[in-house]
Amino acid sequence: MIVDDRRRDIVRRENIPEQLPELMYRSGLISKEEVDAFFQVADIRQIHSDGSCRRFFRIGINGKGLCLAVAPAAADGNDLLEARAADSIGRHLLQSGVPVPDIYMEDQKSGLILFEDLGDIRLYDQVAQTSGHDLRLLYRQVIEQLVHMQLAGVQGFDTGWCWDTPRYDQGLMVARESRYFLRSFWQDMLGREVPDGIDEEFQVIASLAVGRSEDVFLHRDFQSRNIMIKDGRVRFIDYQGGRLGPPGYDLASLLIDPYTALPLDFQEEMLRYYLEMPAIRRSVESEAFRCQYAFLALQRNLQIIGAFSFLSRVRQKVFFSQYIVPSLRMLQERLGQSSFTPFPVLRRMVDTAVATIGSSRKH
């Protein structure tokens, strides 16, 4: 919280996007008089951004919360494209009835966006204090809204809105997930050589993960820290990486989420609940979905370990380092299933990694 004029000047000069007061005025959130005295009357708090390089500001005046302002790391290149995707995809999801935050205004030139402030309670926080029937009801609500997002979001979706790639496909799986694990974790963190045959295994795994399911709207990072709870209702954030892709990926991201470490029997229960949703039951065959889901979950697991390794080692965000070993053990357990017997190179790599860095830590 800004408590004196000197602090206000520092925040205004070094942190706060210069377009913020005018953008808030144009959106109707503040008056002209409040624009002129913005840095004297506004309560501006910069909040933690997890793995993102974007900047987040919570804005209030006279004790009343007004909005969350999100600014890209830079107003050019991919950062600006990502901001524009957040605006375009967000407006599409809002029109489709998906529970995402309202968008009050965007500045096209700077990429600054004013969002509805959803507060601080995430699914991640709720899981820590919820159990039994209440936890089951909470996850059922998330899954119901996930299905709605997948099926309503794909209707009229324009891949031109995507800032990265238009689809989650085999090429992306290998380049951005499997090789991310290989480079950021196996090579950079462990200092190991690339084993013969691993790229061939990655290609086969990705081909099985692609499957034959029809594309839905894919959030791509559908985990507990990107699901907010406001007034008892789940809301989804950080959808700007959205694109087309297979339905099982977001479900896997939710259920194998290392932040929540859901028990396997609970994961299975929620997987069954997803498959029992009428819209899903009409569009997918259960056994084929489960087969594809296993490989999509493996892909997501590889992506998680690669991302946590990169964020903790390169960006020095040590928060993520605590989840590497649990994610690694989860991957080892998955690879122990009979479906993954044909992938001995990856299995040996993971066994070696667990023995190397997992033996000294508790799950």
TIKOLVEX-56495 format. One record per residue (C-alpha): x, y, z; residue in one letter. Coordinates in Angstrom, 1 decimal. Example, Ala and Ser with C-alpha at 12.3 -4.5 7.8 and 13.67 -1.06 7.14 Angstrom:
<logus>
+--------+--------+--------+-----+
!      u !      v !      w ! res !
+--------+--------+--------+-----+
!   12.3 !   -4.5 !    7.8 !   A !
!   13.7 !   -1.1 !    7.1 !   S !
+--------+--------+--------+-----+
</logus>
This chain:
<logus>
+--------+--------+--------+-----+
!      u !      v !      w ! res !
+--------+--------+--------+-----+
!    0.0 !    0.0 !    0.0 !   M !
!    1.3 !    3.5 !   -0.8 !   I !
!    1.4 !    5.5 !    2.4 !   V !
!    3.1 !    8.8 !    1.6 !   D !
!    3.8 !   11.3 !   -1.2 !   D !
!    7.4 !   10.1 !   -1.6 !   R !
!    6.3 !    6.5 !   -2.1 !   R !
!    3.6 !    7.6 !   -4.5 !   R !
!    6.2 !    9.5 !   -6.6 !   D !
!    8.4 !    6.4 !   -6.8 !   I !
!    5.6 !    4.2 !   -7.8 !   V !
!    4.3 !    6.7 !  -10.4 !   R !
!    7.7 !    7.2 !  -11.9 !   R !
!    9.2 !    3.7 !  -12.0 !   E !
!    6.4 !    1.2 !  -11.8 !   N !
!    3.0 !    2.4 !  -12.8 !   I !
!    2.1 !    2.5 !  -16.6 !   P !
!    1.6 !    6.1 !  -17.6 !   E !
!   -1.6 !    5.3 !  -19.4 !   Q !
!   -3.3 !    4.0 !  -16.3 !   L !
!   -5.2 !    7.1 !  -15.0 !   P !
!   -6.5 !    8.1 !  -18.5 !   E !
!   -7.5 !    4.5 !  -19.3 !   L !
!   -9.4 !    4.2 !  -16.0 !   M !
!  -11.2 !    7.5 !  -16.8 !   Y !
!  -12.1 !    6.4 !  -20.3 !   R !
!  -13.5 !    3.1 !  -18.9 !   S !
!  -15.7 !    5.1 !  -16.5 !   G !
!  -14.0 !    3.8 !  -13.3 !   L !
!  -12.8 !    7.2 !  -12.1 !   I !
!  -13.8 !   10.8 !  -12.6 !   S !
!  -11.8 !   13.6 !  -14.3 !   K !
!  -11.0 !   15.0 !  -10.9 !   E !
!   -9.7 !   11.7 !   -9.8 !   E !
!   -7.5 !   11.5 !  -12.9 !   V !
!   -5.9 !   14.8 !  -11.9 !   D !
!   -5.2 !   13.7 !   -8.4 !   A !
!   -4.7 !   10.0 !   -9.2 !   F !
!   -1.4 !    9.5 !   -7.4 !   F !
!   -2.6 !   11.3 !   -4.3 !   Q !
!   -5.9 !    9.4 !   -3.9 !   V !
!   -5.3 !    6.0 !   -5.4 !   A !
!   -4.3 !    2.9 !   -3.5 !   D !
!   -2.0 !    1.1 !   -5.9 !   I !
!   -0.5 !   -2.3 !   -5.0 !   R !
!    1.7 !   -4.3 !   -7.3 !   Q !
!    0.9 !   -8.0 !   -6.8 !   I !
!    2.9 !  -11.2 !   -7.3 !   H !
!    2.8 !  -12.6 !  -10.8 !   S !
!    3.9 !  -16.2 !  -10.4 !   D !
!    5.9 !  -17.3 !  -13.5 !   G !
!    4.8 !  -14.4 !  -15.7 !   S !
!    6.9 !  -11.4 !  -16.7 !   C !
!    3.7 !   -9.2 !  -16.9 !   R !
!    3.1 !   -6.6 !  -14.2 !   R !
!   -0.1 !   -6.7 !  -12.1 !   F !
!   -1.6 !   -3.7 !  -10.2 !   F !
!   -4.6 !   -3.7 !   -7.9 !   R !
!   -6.2 !   -0.3 !   -7.9 !   I !
!   -8.6 !    1.2 !   -5.4 !   G !
!   -9.8 !    4.6 !   -4.2 !   I !
!  -11.1 !    5.5 !   -0.8 !   N !
!  -11.2 !    1.8 !    0.3 !   G !
!  -13.2 !    0.7 !   -2.8 !   K !
!  -11.5 !   -1.8 !   -5.1 !   G !
!  -11.8 !   -0.7 !   -8.8 !   L !
!   -9.9 !   -3.0 !  -11.0 !   C !
!   -6.8 !   -5.1 !  -11.7 !   L !
!   -4.5 !   -3.5 !  -14.2 !   A !
!   -2.2 !   -5.8 !  -16.2 !   V !
!    0.7 !   -4.5 !  -18.2 !   A !
!    3.0 !   -6.5 !  -20.6 !   P !
!    6.7 !   -6.7 !  -19.8 !   A !
!    7.3 !   -4.7 !  -23.0 !   A !
!    5.0 !   -2.8 !  -25.3 !   A !
!    6.3 !   -4.6 !  -28.4 !   D !
!    7.0 !   -8.1 !  -29.9 !   G !
!    5.4 !  -11.1 !  -28.3 !   N !
!    4.6 !   -9.3 !  -25.1 !   D !
!    2.3 !   -7.0 !  -26.9 !   L !
!    0.8 !   -9.9 !  -29.0 !   L !
!    0.1 !  -11.8 !  -25.7 !   E !
!   -1.7 !   -8.7 !  -24.3 !   A !
!   -3.8 !   -8.4 !  -27.4 !   R !
!   -4.6 !  -12.1 !  -27.2 !   A !
!   -5.7 !  -11.7 !  -23.6 !   A !
!   -8.2 !   -9.0 !  -24.7 !   D !
!   -9.5 !  -10.7 !  -27.9 !   S !
!   -9.8 !  -14.2 !  -26.4 !   I !
!  -11.2 !  -12.8 !  -23.1 !   G !
!  -14.0 !  -10.9 !  -24.9 !   R !
!  -14.8 !  -14.0 !  -26.9 !   H !
!  -15.0 !  -16.2 !  -23.7 !   L !
!  -17.1 !  -13.5 !  -22.0 !   L !
!  -19.6 !  -13.5 !  -24.8 !   Q !
!  -19.7 !  -17.3 !  -24.7 !   S !
!  -20.7 !  -17.3 !  -21.0 !   G !
!  -17.4 !  -18.6 !  -19.7 !   V !
!  -16.6 !  -17.5 !  -16.2 !   P !
!  -13.6 !  -15.2 !  -16.9 !   V !
!  -13.1 !  -11.7 !  -15.5 !   P !
!  -14.8 !   -8.7 !  -17.1 !   D !
!  -12.6 !   -6.6 !  -19.3 !   I !
!  -13.2 !   -2.9 !  -18.7 !   Y !
!  -10.7 !   -1.3 !  -21.2 !   M !
!   -7.6 !   -2.0 !  -23.2 !   E !
!   -4.9 !    0.3 !  -24.5 !   D !
!   -3.9 !   -1.2 !  -27.9 !   Q !
!   -0.6 !    0.7 !  -28.1 !   K !
!    0.8 !   -0.2 !  -24.7 !   S !
!   -1.0 !   -3.5 !  -24.1 !   G !
!   -2.3 !   -2.3 !  -20.7 !   L !
!   -5.7 !   -4.0 !  -19.8 !   I !
!   -8.1 !   -3.2 !  -17.0 !   L !
!   -9.8 !   -6.3 !  -15.6 !   F !
!  -12.4 !   -7.1 !  -13.0 !   E !
!  -10.5 !   -7.7 !   -9.7 !   D !
!  -11.4 !  -11.3 !   -8.6 !   L !
!   -9.7 !  -11.0 !   -5.3 !   G !
!   -7.1 !  -13.3 !   -3.8 !   D !
!   -8.8 !  -16.7 !   -3.2 !   I !
!   -7.6 !  -19.3 !   -5.7 !   R !
!   -8.6 !  -22.9 !   -6.0 !   L !
!   -5.0 !  -23.6 !   -4.8 !   Y !
!   -5.9 !  -21.8 !   -1.5 !   D !
!   -9.3 !  -23.5 !   -1.1 !   Q !
!   -7.9 !  -27.0 !   -1.5 !   V !
!   -5.6 !  -26.5 !    1.5 !   A !
!   -8.7 !  -25.8 !    3.7 !   Q !
!  -11.4 !  -28.0 !    2.1 !   T !
!  -11.9 !  -31.7 !    2.2 !   S !
!  -14.5 !  -34.4 !    1.7 !   G !
!  -17.8 !  -33.5 !    0.2 !   H !
!  -17.0 !  -29.8 !   -0.1 !   D !
!  -13.9 !  -30.4 !   -2.1 !   L !
!  -15.8 !  -32.8 !   -4.3 !   R !
!  -18.5 !  -30.2 !   -5.0 !   L !
!  -15.8 !  -27.6 !   -5.7 !   L !
!  -14.0 !  -29.7 !   -8.3 !   Y !
!  -17.3 !  -30.7 !   -9.9 !   R !
!  -18.1 !  -27.0 !  -10.3 !   Q !
!  -14.7 !  -26.5 !  -11.9 !   V !
!  -15.2 !  -29.4 !  -14.3 !   I !
!  -18.6 !  -28.3 !  -15.3 !   E !
!  -17.3 !  -24.9 !  -16.2 !   Q !
!  -14.3 !  -26.4 !  -17.9 !   L !
!  -16.6 !  -28.4 !  -20.2 !   V !
!  -18.6 !  -25.3 !  -20.9 !   H !
!  -15.4 !  -23.4 !  -21.7 !   M !
!  -14.2 !  -26.1 !  -24.0 !   Q !
!  -17.4 !  -26.5 !  -26.0 !   L !
!  -18.7 !  -22.9 !  -26.0 !   A !
!  -15.3 !  -21.4 !  -26.4 !   G !
!  -14.6 !  -23.3 !  -29.6 !   V !
!  -17.7 !  -21.9 !  -31.3 !   Q !
!  -16.6 !  -19.0 !  -33.4 !   G !
!  -13.1 !  -19.1 !  -32.1 !   F !
!  -10.7 !  -17.2 !  -34.4 !   D !
!   -7.2 !  -18.7 !  -34.4 !   T !
!   -5.9 !  -15.3 !  -35.5 !   G !
!   -6.4 !  -14.2 !  -31.9 !   W !
!   -3.7 !  -16.6 !  -30.8 !   C !
!   -0.3 !  -14.9 !  -30.1 !   W !
!    1.8 !  -18.1 !  -30.0 !   D !
!    0.4 !  -21.0 !  -32.1 !   T !
!   -3.2 !  -21.7 !  -33.2 !   P !
!   -3.2 !  -25.3 !  -32.1 !   R !
!   -1.8 !  -27.6 !  -29.5 !   Y !
!   -0.5 !  -30.3 !  -31.8 !   D !
!    2.3 !  -32.9 !  -32.1 !   Q !
!    4.9 !  -30.4 !  -33.1 !   G !
!    4.2 !  -28.2 !  -30.1 !   L !
!    4.2 !  -31.2 !  -27.8 !   M !
!    7.7 !  -32.2 !  -28.8 !   V !
!    9.2 !  -28.8 !  -29.1 !   A !
!    7.6 !  -27.0 !  -26.2 !   R !
!    7.0 !  -29.8 !  -23.7 !   E !
!    9.2 !  -32.9 !  -24.3 !   S !
!   12.3 !  -31.0 !  -25.4 !   R !
!   11.6 !  -28.3 !  -22.7 !   Y !
!   11.9 !  -31.1 !  -20.1 !   F !
!   15.0 !  -32.4 !  -21.9 !   L !
!   16.8 !  -29.0 !  -22.2 !   R !
!   15.8 !  -27.2 !  -19.0 !   S !
!   15.7 !  -30.1 !  -16.6 !   F !
!   17.8 !  -33.0 !  -17.9 !   W !
!   20.6 !  -31.0 !  -19.6 !   Q !
!   20.7 !  -27.6 !  -17.7 !   D !
!   19.6 !  -28.6 !  -14.2 !   M !
!   21.1 !  -32.1 !  -14.1 !   L !
!   24.0 !  -31.5 !  -16.5 !   G !
!   23.3 !  -34.8 !  -18.4 !   R !
!   23.9 !  -35.8 !  -22.0 !   E !
!   21.0 !  -36.4 !  -24.3 !   V !
!   20.5 !  -40.2 !  -24.5 !   P !
!   20.2 !  -42.0 !  -27.8 !   D !
!   16.6 !  -42.7 !  -28.8 !   G !
!   14.9 !  -40.2 !  -26.6 !   I !
!   13.7 !  -38.0 !  -29.5 !   D !
!   12.1 !  -41.0 !  -31.2 !   E !
!   10.2 !  -41.8 !  -28.0 !   E !
!    9.1 !  -38.2 !  -27.7 !   F !
!    7.7 !  -38.3 !  -31.2 !   Q !
!    5.7 !  -41.5 !  -30.6 !   V !
!    4.4 !  -40.2 !  -27.2 !   I !
!    3.2 !  -37.0 !  -28.9 !   A !
!    1.5 !  -38.9 !  -31.7 !   S !
!   -0.4 !  -40.9 !  -29.2 !   L !
!   -1.3 !  -37.8 !  -27.2 !   A !
!   -2.7 !  -36.1 !  -30.3 !   V !
!   -5.2 !  -38.9 !  -30.8 !   G !
!   -8.3 !  -38.4 !  -33.0 !   R !
!  -10.5 !  -36.3 !  -30.8 !   S !
!  -12.1 !  -33.1 !  -32.2 !   E !
!  -10.5 !  -29.8 !  -31.1 !   D !
!  -12.0 !  -27.8 !  -28.3 !   V !
!  -11.0 !  -24.5 !  -26.8 !   F !
!   -7.8 !  -25.2 !  -24.9 !   L !
!   -6.8 !  -22.9 !  -22.0 !   H !
!   -3.3 !  -24.5 !  -21.9 !   R !
!   -2.5 !  -23.7 !  -18.3 !   D !
!   -5.6 !  -24.8 !  -16.5 !   F !
!   -4.3 !  -25.3 !  -12.9 !   Q !
!   -5.3 !  -24.3 !   -9.4 !   S !
!   -3.4 !  -21.0 !   -9.3 !   R !
!   -5.3 !  -19.9 !  -12.4 !   N !
!   -8.7 !  -20.6 !  -11.0 !   I !
!  -10.2 !  -18.0 !   -8.7 !   M !
!  -13.1 !  -18.3 !   -6.3 !   I !
!  -15.3 !  -15.2 !   -5.9 !   K !
!  -18.7 !  -15.3 !   -4.2 !   D !
!  -18.6 !  -19.1 !   -4.2 !   G !
!  -18.2 !  -19.1 !   -8.0 !   R !
!  -15.2 !  -20.4 !   -9.9 !   V !
!  -13.6 !  -18.0 !  -12.4 !   R !
!  -10.8 !  -18.6 !  -14.9 !   F !
!   -7.8 !  -16.4 !  -15.5 !   I !
!   -4.5 !  -16.5 !  -17.6 !   D !
!   -6.3 !  -17.8 !  -20.6 !   Y !
!   -4.2 !  -15.7 !  -23.1 !   Q !
!   -2.4 !  -18.8 !  -24.2 !   G !
!   -5.6 !  -20.3 !  -25.4 !   G !
!   -5.8 !  -22.1 !  -28.7 !   R !
!   -7.5 !  -25.2 !  -30.2 !   L !
!   -6.6 !  -28.6 !  -28.9 !   G !
!   -7.7 !  -32.0 !  -27.4 !   P !
!  -10.1 !  -31.9 !  -24.5 !   P !
!   -8.1 !  -34.1 !  -22.2 !   G !
!   -5.1 !  -31.7 !  -21.9 !   Y !
!   -6.8 !  -29.1 !  -19.7 !   D !
!   -8.4 !  -31.8 !  -17.6 !   L !
!   -5.0 !  -33.4 !  -17.0 !   A !
!   -3.6 !  -30.0 !  -16.1 !   S !
!   -6.2 !  -29.7 !  -13.4 !   L !
!   -6.0 !  -33.2 !  -12.0 !   L !
!   -2.2 !  -33.8 !  -12.0 !   I !
!   -1.5 !  -30.2 !  -10.7 !   D !
!    1.5 !  -30.5 !   -8.4 !   P !
!    0.3 !  -27.5 !   -6.4 !   Y !
!   -2.7 !  -29.4 !   -5.1 !   T !
!   -1.3 !  -33.0 !   -5.2 !   A !
!   -4.7 !  -34.6 !   -5.5 !   L !
!   -4.9 !  -38.2 !   -4.4 !   P !
!   -5.1 !  -40.7 !   -7.3 !   L !
!   -8.5 !  -42.0 !   -6.3 !   D !
!   -9.8 !  -38.4 !   -6.3 !   F !
!   -8.3 !  -37.8 !   -9.7 !   Q !
!  -10.0 !  -40.9 !  -11.0 !   E !
!  -13.3 !  -39.8 !   -9.5 !   E !
!  -13.1 !  -36.4 !  -11.2 !   M !
!  -12.1 !  -38.0 !  -14.5 !   L !
!  -15.2 !  -40.2 !  -14.3 !   R !
!  -17.3 !  -37.1 !  -13.5 !   Y !
!  -15.9 !  -35.3 !  -16.6 !   Y !
!  -16.7 !  -38.3 !  -18.8 !   L !
!  -20.3 !  -38.5 !  -17.4 !   E !
!  -21.0 !  -34.9 !  -18.3 !   M !
!  -23.8 !  -35.2 !  -21.0 !   P !
!  -22.0 !  -33.0 !  -23.6 !   A !
!  -18.8 !  -35.1 !  -23.2 !   I !
!  -20.6 !  -38.4 !  -23.2 !   R !
!  -22.2 !  -37.6 !  -26.5 !   R !
!  -19.0 !  -36.5 !  -28.2 !   S !
!  -16.2 !  -38.9 !  -27.0 !   V !
!  -15.8 !  -42.7 !  -26.5 !   E !
!  -14.7 !  -43.3 !  -22.9 !   S !
!  -11.9 !  -45.9 !  -23.4 !   E !
!  -10.4 !  -43.9 !  -26.4 !   A !
!  -10.5 !  -40.8 !  -24.3 !   F !
!   -8.8 !  -42.5 !  -21.3 !   R !
!   -6.0 !  -43.8 !  -23.6 !   C !
!   -5.4 !  -40.4 !  -25.0 !   Q !
!   -5.7 !  -38.8 !  -21.6 !   Y !
!   -2.8 !  -40.9 !  -20.2 !   A !
!   -0.4 !  -39.5 !  -22.9 !   F !
!   -1.7 !  -36.0 !  -22.6 !   L !
!   -1.1 !  -36.2 !  -18.8 !   A !
!    2.4 !  -37.4 !  -19.5 !   L !
!    3.0 !  -34.4 !  -21.9 !   Q !
!    1.7 !  -32.0 !  -19.2 !   R !
!    4.0 !  -33.7 !  -16.6 !   N !
!    7.0 !  -33.1 !  -18.9 !   L !
!    6.0 !  -29.5 !  -19.4 !   Q !
!    5.6 !  -28.9 !  -15.7 !   I !
!    9.1 !  -30.2 !  -14.9 !   I !
!   10.6 !  -28.2 !  -17.7 !   G !
!    8.9 !  -25.0 !  -16.7 !   A !
!    9.7 !  -25.3 !  -13.0 !   F !
!   13.3 !  -26.0 !  -13.8 !   S !
!   13.5 !  -23.0 !  -16.0 !   F !
!   11.7 !  -20.6 !  -13.7 !   L !
!   13.6 !  -21.6 !  -10.6 !   S !
!   17.1 !  -21.8 !  -12.3 !   R !
!   17.0 !  -19.1 !  -15.0 !   V !
!   14.4 !  -16.6 !  -13.6 !   R !
!   15.4 !  -17.2 !  -10.0 !   Q !
!   11.8 !  -17.8 !   -8.9 !   K !
!   12.7 !  -20.3 !   -6.2 !   V !
!    9.0 !  -20.8 !   -5.2 !   F !
!    8.8 !  -23.3 !   -8.1 !   F !
!   11.8 !  -25.4 !   -7.1 !   S !
!    9.9 !  -27.2 !   -4.3 !   Q !
!    7.5 !  -28.8 !   -6.8 !   Y !
!   10.2 !  -30.3 !   -9.1 !   I !
!   10.7 !  -33.5 !   -7.1 !   V !
!    7.0 !  -34.2 !   -6.5 !   P !
!    6.4 !  -33.7 !  -10.2 !   S !
!    9.2 !  -36.0 !  -11.0 !   L !
!    7.9 !  -38.7 !   -8.7 !   R !
!    4.5 !  -38.3 !  -10.3 !   M !
!    6.1 !  -38.8 !  -13.7 !   L !
!    7.9 !  -41.8 !  -12.5 !   Q !
!    4.7 !  -43.4 !  -11.2 !   E !
!    2.9 !  -42.7 !  -14.5 !   R !
!    5.7 !  -44.3 !  -16.5 !   L !
!    5.5 !  -47.4 !  -14.4 !   G !
!    2.1 !  -48.1 !  -16.0 !   Q !
!    2.0 !  -50.8 !  -18.6 !   S !
!    1.0 !  -48.3 !  -21.3 !   S !
!    4.5 !  -46.8 !  -21.1 !   F !
!    6.6 !  -50.0 !  -21.3 !   T !
!    7.5 !  -49.2 !  -24.9 !   P !
!    9.5 !  -46.1 !  -23.7 !   F !
!   12.5 !  -47.5 !  -21.9 !   P !
!   14.8 !  -44.5 !  -22.5 !   V !
!   12.5 !  -42.0 !  -20.9 !   L !
!   11.8 !  -44.4 !  -18.0 !   R !
!   15.5 !  -44.8 !  -17.4 !   R !
!   16.0 !  -41.0 !  -17.5 !   M !
!   13.3 !  -40.4 !  -14.9 !   V !
!   14.5 !  -43.2 !  -12.7 !   D !
!   18.0 !  -41.6 !  -12.8 !   T !
!   16.6 !  -38.2 !  -12.1 !   A !
!   14.7 !  -39.3 !   -9.1 !   V !
!   17.7 !  -41.2 !   -7.7 !   A !
!   19.9 !  -38.1 !   -8.3 !   T !
!   17.8 !  -35.3 !   -6.9 !   I !
!   14.9 !  -37.0 !   -5.3 !   G !
!   16.7 !  -39.2 !   -2.7 !   S !
!   17.6 !  -36.2 !   -0.5 !   S !
!   14.1 !  -34.7 !   -0.4 !   R !
!   10.7 !  -35.8 !    0.9 !   K !
!    7.7 !  -35.9 !   -1.5 !   H !
+--------+--------+--------+-----+
</logus>
